[in-house]
Amino acid sequence: MDREHRLKRLRFRAWHRGTKEADLLIGGFFDAHAADWSDDQIAWFETLLEEQDVDIMGWAIGSIAVPAHFRGPMMTQMKAVGYVQVAE
């Protein structure tokens, strides 16, 4: 699958999570950062989307410890989006 189709598929998955809060957090993160992602970062996000929304949201707002395999710059960026969503 080429990069464009891969990103389109990920954007749909990011914005159709099942709850408005998860859509805003995960979809908002995708929209803010995906254009600059490398293939490795895209793969990280694909793996993240396999996780439960409650876990992703907990990691992003800091109420649940982030598993080692998701720690790093992308989760730090997602946490910044999470704090904005919680504050609004």
N, CA, C and O atoms as a GROMACS GRO file, in nm:
protein
  352
    1MET      N    1   0.086  -0.116   0.000
    1MET     CA    2   0.000   0.000   0.000
    1MET      C    3   0.091   0.124   0.000
    1MET      O    4   0.186   0.132   0.078
    2ASP      N    5   0.062   0.219  -0.087
    2ASP     CA    6   0.148   0.337  -0.091
    2ASP      C    7   0.116   0.431   0.026
    2ASP      O    8   0.014   0.417   0.093
    3ARG      N    9   0.206   0.525   0.049
    3ARG     CA   10   0.198   0.615   0.164
    3ARG      C   11   0.065   0.690   0.169
    3ARG      O   12   0.003   0.701   0.275
    4GLU      N   13   0.021   0.743   0.057
    4GLU     CA   14  -0.103   0.821   0.054
    4GLU      C   15  -0.223   0.739   0.099
    4GLU      O   16  -0.304   0.785   0.180
    5HIS      N   17  -0.236   0.618   0.047
    5HIS     CA   18  -0.348   0.533   0.085
    5HIS      C   19  -0.337   0.488   0.231
    5HIS      O   20  -0.437   0.477   0.302
    6ARG      N   21  -0.217   0.463   0.273
    6ARG     CA   22  -0.194   0.422   0.412
    6ARG      C   23  -0.239   0.534   0.508
    6ARG      O   24  -0.306   0.508   0.608
    7LEU      N   25  -0.202   0.658   0.475
    7LEU     CA   26  -0.241   0.772   0.560
    7LEU      C   27  -0.391   0.798   0.556
    7LEU      O   28  -0.450   0.832   0.659
    8LYS      N   29  -0.453   0.782   0.441
    8LYS     CA   30  -0.599   0.799   0.432
    8LYS      C   31  -0.671   0.697   0.519
    8LYS      O   32  -0.767   0.729   0.589
    9ARG      N   33  -0.623   0.574   0.514
    9ARG     CA   34  -0.683   0.468   0.596
    9ARG      C   35  -0.665   0.499   0.745
    9ARG      O   36  -0.757   0.482   0.825
   10LEU      N   37  -0.545   0.543   0.781
   10LEU     CA   38  -0.518   0.576   0.921
   10LEU      C   39  -0.600   0.695   0.968
   10LEU      O   40  -0.648   0.697   1.081
   11ARG      N   41  -0.618   0.795   0.880
   11ARG     CA   42  -0.699   0.911   0.918
   11ARG      C   43  -0.842   0.867   0.948
   11ARG      O   44  -0.900   0.912   1.047
   12PHE      N   45  -0.898   0.782   0.865
   12PHE     CA   46  -1.034   0.732   0.890
   12PHE      C   47  -1.039   0.659   1.024
   12PHE      O   48  -1.129   0.684   1.104
   13ARG      N   49  -0.945   0.570   1.048
   13ARG     CA   50  -0.943   0.494   1.174
   13ARG      C   51  -0.923   0.585   1.294
   13ARG      O   52  -0.980   0.561   1.401
   14ALA      N   53  -0.842   0.690   1.278
   14ALA     CA   54  -0.817   0.783   1.388
   14ALA      C   55  -0.941   0.863   1.424
   14ALA      O   56  -0.962   0.896   1.541
   15TRP      N   57  -1.024   0.894   1.326
   15TRP     CA   58  -1.143   0.977   1.349
   15TRP      C   59  -1.270   0.897   1.372
   15TRP      O   60  -1.376   0.955   1.394
   16HIS      N   61  -1.262   0.766   1.368
   16HIS     CA   62  -1.380   0.680   1.388
   16HIS      C   63  -1.351   0.576   1.496
   16HIS      O   64  -1.349   0.455   1.469
   17ARG      N   65  -1.328   0.624   1.616
   17ARG     CA   66  -1.288   0.537   1.726
   17ARG      C   67  -1.406   0.484   1.806
   17ARG      O   68  -1.396   0.378   1.868
   18GLY      N   69  -1.516   0.553   1.805
   18GLY     CA   70  -1.632   0.504   1.880
   18GLY      C   71  -1.684   0.603   1.982
   18GLY      O   72  -1.801   0.599   2.019
   19THR      N   73  -1.598   0.692   2.028
   19THR     CA   74  -1.644   0.798   2.118
   19THR      C   75  -1.593   0.931   2.066
   19THR      O   76  -1.487   0.939   2.003
   20LYS      N   77  -1.667   1.034   2.093
   20LYS     CA   78  -1.628   1.168   2.046
   20LYS      C   79  -1.494   1.209   2.105
   20LYS      O   80  -1.410   1.268   2.036
   21GLU      N   81  -1.474   1.179   2.233
   21GLU     CA   82  -1.350   1.217   2.301
   21GLU      C   83  -1.229   1.150   2.236
   21GLU      O   84  -1.127   1.214   2.212
   22ALA      N   85  -1.241   1.021   2.208
   22ALA     CA   86  -1.131   0.949   2.144
   22ALA      C   87  -1.108   1.000   2.002
   22ALA      O   88  -0.994   1.015   1.958
   23ASP      N   89  -1.218   1.026   1.930
   23ASP     CA   90  -1.205   1.081   1.794
   23ASP      C   91  -1.127   1.212   1.797
   23ASP      O   92  -1.036   1.232   1.717
   24LEU      N   93  -1.164   1.300   1.889
   24LEU     CA   94  -1.098   1.431   1.897
   24LEU      C   95  -0.951   1.418   1.934
   24LEU      O   96  -0.865   1.484   1.875
   25LEU      N   97  -0.922   1.334   2.030
   25LEU     CA   98  -0.783   1.318   2.074
   25LEU      C   99  -0.698   1.251   1.966
   25LEU      O  100  -0.596   1.305   1.924
   26ILE      N  101  -0.739   1.134   1.923
   26ILE     CA  102  -0.658   1.054   1.830
   26ILE      C  103  -0.662   1.114   1.691
   26ILE      O  104  -0.559   1.124   1.624
   27GLY      N  105  -0.780   1.153   1.646
   27GLY     CA  106  -0.792   1.217   1.516
   27GLY      C  107  -0.721   1.352   1.512
   27GLY      O  108  -0.656   1.386   1.413
   28GLY      N  109  -0.734   1.428   1.619
   28GLY     CA  110  -0.667   1.558   1.627
   28GLY      C  111  -0.516   1.543   1.624
   28GLY      O  112  -0.447   1.620   1.558
   29PHE      N  113  -0.466   1.443   1.695
   29PHE     CA  114  -0.322   1.413   1.693
   29PHE      C  115  -0.278   1.378   1.552
   29PHE      O  116  -0.177   1.428   1.503
   30PHE      N  117  -0.354   1.291   1.487
   30PHE     CA  118  -0.321   1.252   1.350
   30PHE      C  119  -0.316   1.374   1.259
   30PHE      O  120  -0.218   1.394   1.188
   31ASP      N  121  -0.420   1.456   1.261
   31ASP     CA  122  -0.426   1.572   1.172
   31ASP      C  123  -0.312   1.670   1.198
   31ASP      O  124  -0.260   1.731   1.104
   32ALA      N  125  -0.273   1.684   1.323
   32ALA     CA  126  -0.168   1.780   1.358
   32ALA      C  127  -0.028   1.734   1.317
   32ALA      O  128   0.060   1.817   1.295
   33HIS      N  129  -0.007   1.602   1.308
   33HIS     CA  130   0.131   1.554   1.292
   33HIS      C  131   0.157   1.460   1.175
   33HIS      O  132   0.273   1.448   1.134
   34ALA      N  133   0.059   1.395   1.120
   34ALA     CA  134   0.082   1.286   1.025
   34ALA      C  135   0.154   1.328   0.898
   34ALA      O  136   0.228   1.248   0.840
   35ALA      N  137   0.136   1.449   0.853
   35ALA     CA  138   0.198   1.493   0.728
   35ALA      C  139   0.350   1.482   0.732
   35ALA      O  140   0.414   1.466   0.628
   36ASP      N  141   0.408   1.492   0.850
   36ASP     CA  142   0.554   1.490   0.864
   36ASP      C  143   0.609   1.356   0.910
   36ASP      O  144   0.730   1.344   0.932
   37TRP      N  145   0.526   1.255   0.924
   37TRP     CA  146   0.570   1.127   0.978
   37TRP      C  147   0.656   1.048   0.879
   37TRP      O  148   0.633   1.050   0.758
   38SER      N  149   0.754   0.979   0.933
   38SER     CA  150   0.833   0.882   0.857
   38SER      C  151   0.754   0.750   0.850
   38SER      O  152   0.649   0.736   0.913
   39ASP      N  153   0.806   0.656   0.775
   39ASP     CA  154   0.742   0.524   0.769
   39ASP      C  155   0.740   0.457   0.906
   39ASP      O  156   0.643   0.390   0.941
   40ASP      N  157   0.846   0.474   0.983
   40ASP     CA  158   0.850   0.416   1.117
   40ASP      C  159   0.745   0.478   1.208
   40ASP      O  160   0.683   0.408   1.289
   41GLN      N  161   0.724   0.608   1.196
   41GLN     CA  162   0.623   0.675   1.277
   41GLN      C  163   0.482   0.632   1.236
   41GLN      O  164   0.394   0.616   1.321
   42ILE      N  165   0.462   0.613   1.108
   42ILE     CA  166   0.333   0.563   1.060
   42ILE      C  167   0.308   0.424   1.118
   42ILE      O  168   0.197   0.394   1.162
   43ALA      N  169   0.410   0.340   1.117
   43ALA     CA  170   0.397   0.205   1.173
   43ALA      C  171   0.365   0.210   1.322
   43ALA      O  172   0.284   0.131   1.371
   44TRP      N  173   0.428   0.303   1.395
   44TRP     CA  174   0.400   0.320   1.538
   44TRP      C  175   0.252   0.354   1.558
   44TRP      O  176   0.186   0.298   1.645
   45PHE      N  177   0.202   0.446   1.477
   45PHE     CA  178   0.062   0.487   1.490
   45PHE      C  179  -0.032   0.373   1.453
   45PHE      O  180  -0.135   0.355   1.518
   46GLU      N  181   0.001   0.296   1.352
   46GLU     CA  182  -0.081   0.180   1.316
   46GLU      C  183  -0.089   0.083   1.433
   46GLU      O  184  -0.196   0.029   1.462
   47THR      N  185   0.022   0.061   1.501
   47THR     CA  186   0.024  -0.027   1.617
   47THR      C  187  -0.058   0.032   1.730
   47THR      O  188  -0.133  -0.039   1.797
   48LEU      N  189  -0.045   0.162   1.751
   48LEU     CA  190  -0.122   0.230   1.856
   48LEU      C  191  -0.272   0.213   1.835
   48LEU      O  192  -0.346   0.192   1.930
   49LEU      N  193  -0.316   0.222   1.711
   49LEU     CA  194  -0.459   0.213   1.682
   49LEU      C  195  -0.518   0.076   1.712
   49LEU      O  196  -0.640   0.060   1.716
   50GLU      N  197  -0.434  -0.022   1.733
   50GLU     CA  198  -0.483  -0.155   1.771
   50GLU      C  199  -0.518  -0.162   1.920
   50GLU      O  200  -0.582  -0.257   1.964
   51GLU      N  201  -0.477  -0.062   1.995
   51GLU     CA  202  -0.503  -0.058   2.139
   51GLU      C  203  -0.644  -0.006   2.168
   51GLU      O  204  -0.709   0.054   2.083
   52GLN      N  205  -0.689  -0.030   2.290
   52GLN     CA  206  -0.821   0.016   2.333
   52GLN      C  207  -0.820   0.169   2.353
   52GLN      O  208  -0.721   0.225   2.400
   53ASP      N  209  -0.929   0.233   2.317
   53ASP     CA  210  -0.938   0.379   2.331
   53ASP      C  211  -0.915   0.424   2.474
   53ASP      O  212  -0.847   0.524   2.498
   54VAL      N  213  -0.970   0.352   2.569
   54VAL     CA  214  -0.955   0.391   2.709
   54VAL      C  215  -0.808   0.392   2.750
   54VAL      O  216  -0.766   0.477   2.829
   55ASP      N  217  -0.730   0.299   2.698
   55ASP     CA  218  -0.587   0.296   2.727
   55ASP      C  219  -0.515   0.412   2.660
   55ASP      O  220  -0.436   0.481   2.724
   56ILE      N  221  -0.542   0.433   2.532
   56ILE     CA  222  -0.477   0.542   2.460
   56ILE      C  223  -0.507   0.675   2.527
   56ILE      O  224  -0.418   0.758   2.545
   57MET      N  225  -0.632   0.695   2.563
   57MET     CA  226  -0.670   0.821   2.627
   57MET      C  227  -0.603   0.834   2.764
   57MET      O  228  -0.557   0.943   2.800
   58GLY      N  229  -0.597   0.726   2.839
   58GLY     CA  230  -0.531   0.729   2.969
   58GLY      C  231  -0.383   0.763   2.957
   58GLY      O  232  -0.329   0.840   3.036
   59TRP      N  233  -0.317   0.705   2.857
   59TRP     CA  234  -0.176   0.736   2.834
   59TRP      C  235  -0.159   0.883   2.796
   59TRP      O  236  -0.068   0.950   2.844
   60ALA      N  237  -0.249   0.931   2.711
   60ALA     CA  238  -0.236   1.069   2.661
   60ALA      C  239  -0.261   1.173   2.769
   60ALA      O  240  -0.198   1.278   2.769
   61ILE      N  241  -0.352   1.144   2.861
   61ILE     CA  242  -0.380   1.244   2.965
   61ILE      C  243  -0.300   1.219   3.092
   61ILE      O  244  -0.306   1.298   3.187
   62GLY      N  245  -0.225   1.109   3.094
   62GLY     CA  246  -0.136   1.083   3.206
   62GLY      C  247  -0.196   1.008   3.323
   62GLY      O  248  -0.135   1.001   3.429
   63SER      N  249  -0.316   0.953   3.307
   63SER     CA  250  -0.378   0.880   3.417
   63SER      C  251  -0.336   0.733   3.421
   63SER      O  252  -0.360   0.664   3.520
   64ILE      N  253  -0.273   0.686   3.314
   64ILE     CA  254  -0.224   0.548   3.306
   64ILE      C  255  -0.079   0.555   3.255
   64ILE      O  256  -0.048   0.634   3.166
   65ALA      N  257   0.007   0.474   3.313
   65ALA     CA  258   0.146   0.470   3.269
   65ALA      C  259   0.154   0.418   3.125
   65ALA      O  260   0.085   0.323   3.089
   66VAL      N  261   0.238   0.480   3.048
   66VAL     CA  262   0.256   0.441   2.907
   66VAL      C  263   0.347   0.318   2.899
   66VAL      O  264   0.455   0.318   2.957
   67PRO      N  265   0.303   0.213   2.828
   67PRO     CA  266   0.389   0.095   2.811
   67PRO      C  267   0.520   0.135   2.741
   67PRO      O  268   0.523   0.228   2.661
   68ALA      N  269   0.626   0.064   2.771
   68ALA     CA  270   0.759   0.096   2.718
   68ALA      C  271   0.761   0.107   2.565
   68ALA      O  272   0.827   0.195   2.510
   69HIS      N  273   0.689   0.018   2.497
   69HIS     CA  274   0.695   0.018   2.350
   69HIS      C  275   0.623   0.137   2.286
   69HIS      O  276   0.636   0.159   2.166
   70PHE      N  277   0.547   0.214   2.365
   70PHE     CA  278   0.482   0.334   2.313
   70PHE      C  279   0.547   0.464   2.362
   70PHE      O  280   0.509   0.572   2.319
   71ARG      N  281   0.644   0.453   2.451
   71ARG     CA  282   0.712   0.572   2.502
   71ARG      C  283   0.801   0.632   2.394
   71ARG      O  284   0.857   0.561   2.311
   72GLY      N  285   0.812   0.766   2.397
   72GLY     CA  286   0.900   0.833   2.303
   72GLY      C  287   0.838   0.963   2.254
   72GLY      O  288   0.738   1.010   2.308
   73PRO      N  289   0.899   1.021   2.152
   73PRO     CA  290   0.856   1.153   2.105
   73PRO      C  291   0.710   1.160   2.057
   73PRO      O  292   0.642   1.260   2.077
   74MET      N  293   0.663   1.052   1.993
   74MET     CA  294   0.525   1.057   1.943
   74MET      C  295   0.425   1.055   2.058
   74MET      O  296   0.325   1.126   2.053
   75MET      N  297   0.451   0.976   2.161
   75MET     CA  298   0.360   0.976   2.276
   75MET      C  299   0.367   1.110   2.348
   75MET      O  300   0.266   1.158   2.399
   76THR      N  301   0.485   1.170   2.353
   76THR     CA  302   0.499   1.302   2.414
   76THR      C  303   0.412   1.404   2.339
   76THR      O  304   0.345   1.487   2.400
   77GLN      N  305   0.413   1.397   2.206
   77GLN     CA  306   0.326   1.484   2.126
   77GLN      C  307   0.180   1.454   2.152
   77GLN      O  308   0.098   1.546   2.162
   78MET      N  309   0.145   1.327   2.162
   78MET     CA  310   0.006   1.292   2.187
   78MET      C  311  -0.038   1.340   2.325
   78MET      O  312  -0.151   1.384   2.342
   79LYS      N  313   0.051   1.332   2.422
   79LYS     CA  314   0.019   1.382   2.555
   79LYS      C  315  -0.010   1.530   2.551
   79LYS      O  316  -0.099   1.577   2.623
   80ALA      N  317   0.062   1.606   2.469
   80ALA     CA  318   0.036   1.750   2.457
   80ALA      C  319  -0.103   1.774   2.402
   80ALA      O  320  -0.173   1.864   2.448
   81VAL      N  321  -0.145   1.694   2.305
   81VAL     CA  322  -0.282   1.704   2.249
   81VAL      C  323  -0.382   1.664   2.358
   81VAL      O  324  -0.487   1.728   2.371
   82GLY      N  325  -0.351   1.560   2.435
   82GLY     CA  326  -0.440   1.513   2.541
   82GLY      C  327  -0.466   1.619   2.646
   82GLY      O  328  -0.579   1.636   2.691
   83TYR      N  329  -0.362   1.690   2.685
   83TYR     CA  330  -0.378   1.795   2.786
   83TYR      C  331  -0.464   1.908   2.732
   83TYR      O  332  -0.543   1.966   2.806
   84VAL      N  333  -0.449   1.940   2.605
   84VAL     CA  334  -0.534   2.043   2.545
   84VAL      C  335  -0.678   1.999   2.545
   84VAL      O  336  -0.766   2.078   2.579
   85GLN      N  337  -0.705   1.873   2.507
   85GLN     CA  338  -0.842   1.823   2.503
   85GLN      C  339  -0.906   1.823   2.640
   85GLN      O  340  -1.022   1.859   2.654
   86VAL      N  341  -0.830   1.783   2.743
   86VAL     CA  342  -0.884   1.779   2.878
   86VAL      C  343  -0.915   1.921   2.927
   86VAL      O  344  -1.016   1.943   2.995
   87ALA      N  345  -0.830   2.015   2.893
   87ALA     CA  346  -0.848   2.153   2.939
   87ALA      C  347  -0.969   2.220   2.875
   87ALA      O  348  -1.029   2.310   2.935
   88GLU      N  349  -1.006   2.179   2.756
   88GLU     CA  350  -1.117   2.246   2.686
   88GLU      C  351  -1.248   2.208   2.740
   88GLU      O  352  -1.351   2.256   2.691
   0.00000   0.00000   0.00000
